[in-house]
Amino acid sequence: MIDSNVLVLNRSFFPLHITSIRRAFCLLYLGIAQVVDEQFKTFDFESWSKLAVVEREEAIGLVDRMIRIPRVILLLTYDRMPIGHVRFTRINIYTRDKSTCQYCGKRFSKSDLSLDHIIPRSSGGRSTWENIVCCCAPCNRKKGGRTPHEAGMNLLKRPKRPNWTPFYKISLRDLKRKEWLPFLNMVDISYWHTELLE
């Protein structure tokens, strides 16, 4: 049980990664992190260890008492995101393009945008950072299965692979705990964070 998972949030309550209970207790004991409960209250080690353990609640034994197992911890001073490989996902493409149609320049909600292959797949275009942009429905219909040049349309800027940090470093297979759900929108994660393939 001591090696099972705990969700780690930065101080803005943004999910960073998953750690073991053993590591979570170390961070908690050292004052680097606090526990976040189901009501979004935060607890340091001392106040968390004084909470009563309810029957059927996961807990581990200390020398003189039982302590509840935290499932979400909040880092007190860390507000950055970890640096890593930027995955080729819908959410990262929409973020790179600032939810803006790359042909007309208008900003839309994610649900009103689609992804467009600059060089259409029918002409050998690939699904890569450099060949996919956000596109609104009217521009997508106007462009059709042609290149922007053939359709008489101009791109706002040439797309490229971003170098900023990805949104989540949490794998879908790790999303096991109901306590994590307030911090992770399952619909967004499953659709927006799935790596796109050829």
N, C-alpha and C positions, 0 to 999 in steps of 0.2 A: 504493500500500500504506500510506503514512503517514497516509492519511485513513480507513482502515478502523476497525472498532469495537473498543472495550475496555469491559468491564463495570466499573462503579464501585460499590464497597461502602462503607457507612459503617463506623465502627470496630467495630460489633457484627456485621459480616459480613452486613448486610442490603442487598440490591440497591437502589441509588438511581436510577441512570440509565446511559446509554451515552455514551461520549465517543470522540473520535478518538485514534489512536495518538500523533499529534503532541501533543495536550493531555496524554495520559497520561504521556508522557516528560517534559513540562515539570513536571508535578506530582511525578513521581518524582525528577527532578533537583533540584528545590527542597526536597525532604525533606518534602513535604506528604502524599505517598502512598508505599506500598510495593507491590511486585508480590506476588501470591499465586499459587503454582504448584499443580500437580495434587495434591500431597501436603499442601496447605494451609500450606506454609512461606512465610514472608514474607522479602522481600529489599529492601534499599534500593538506590539507583542503583548505588553502587560494587560491592556484592556481586552484583547482577544482571548488571552489565556484565562481570564476571569469569567468569561461567558459560560453558562451552564451547558453541558452536553445533553442534548435531548435524545431519548431512546431512538434507535435506528439511524442516528446521525453518525457519519464517519468521524472517528476521532482516534488519536494515538495517545499512549500513556506517557506522562512525565514522571518524575520521581514521586511527586506528591499528589498528582491529579491527572485527569484526562483533559486533552485540549482538542477542540474542533479542528478539522482539516480545512484550511482555506482553499477555495477553488478559483478565486480571482484576487490578484494583488496589484497594487498601484505603486509604481516607482515614484518617489517623492521629488527627485530632482531632475529626472531624465525627461526632456521634452522633445528630443530629436527622434528621427526614425532611423532604424538600422540601414546601413548602406549595403546594397546587394544588387544582384542582377535584376533588371527591369523585365518582368515577364510580358510576353506579347499577348495581352488580354484586352477585352473590350473596354474595361474601366480605364486601363492605362492609355489606350488610344484616345478615348474621350477626354481624359485628363490632359494628355499632350496637346490635343486640339482645342482645349478649353470649351468643350461642348458647343463648338462653333462650326457651322457648315463651311468647309474649306473652299467652296465655290462662290456662294453669295455673301459670306461674312456674317450672317445672322446667327445669334446665339439661341439655342433650343434646349429643352429638357432632354435627358437621355432617351426617353421614350419616343421623342419626335425626331430622332436622328437615326441614321443607319450607317453602315460602313460601306465605302465605295472603293473598288479596285481602280486605281488610276488607269493602268493598262488592264483592260478587262480580262478575266480568266479565259474567256473564249479566244482571246488573242495571245494567250500564253502568260498573262500576268500572274504573279505569285502573291500569296498572302504573306507579306513582309511589312516591316515598319515603313519602308521606303515606298510601298505601293498601295497602302490603305490610308484613307482619310475619313473623317466624319462628313456626312452629307445629309442634307434635308431631303424630304420626299420630292418636292418640286424639282430640285436640281438633279436628283437621282433619275427622275423620269426624263428630264430634258437631256441628260447625258446618255442615258440608255446604255447600250453595249459598245460605246465608242470611247476613244481617248478624249481627254479634254480638248485637245487641239482639233480633232475631227468634229466635236460638238460645238466648237466656237466658244469654249469656256476657259477661264483662267483659274489656276490654283492660287490661293492667297500666299502660300509658301510651300516649298518642297518639303515633304514629310521626311523625318529621319528618326532613328532610334533615340529615345530620350536617355539622359544620363542621371536623372533624379531617382530617388529611392522608390521602390514599389509600395503600394498601399498596404498589403498584407503579406506577412511571411508565414502565415498559418495555412497549413494544408487542410483541404476539406476532410481528409480521413481523421484529422485530429479534433474535429468538432463534435465532442461527445457529451458535454456537460450542459445541463439546462441552465446552470448559473452563468454560463458564458453568453447565452442568447441575447440579453439586453445590449451587449457590446458588439454583437455580430449579427447583421441582418442576413439570414440564411438565403433569401431570394437573391439579394445582391451578390452574395458570395458565390452561389452556385452558377449564376448566369454571367456576371461581370468579371469574375476572377478566374474563369476557366481558360487555360492557355489555348489560343487559336492554332489550328493546324492547317497544313496545305490542303 
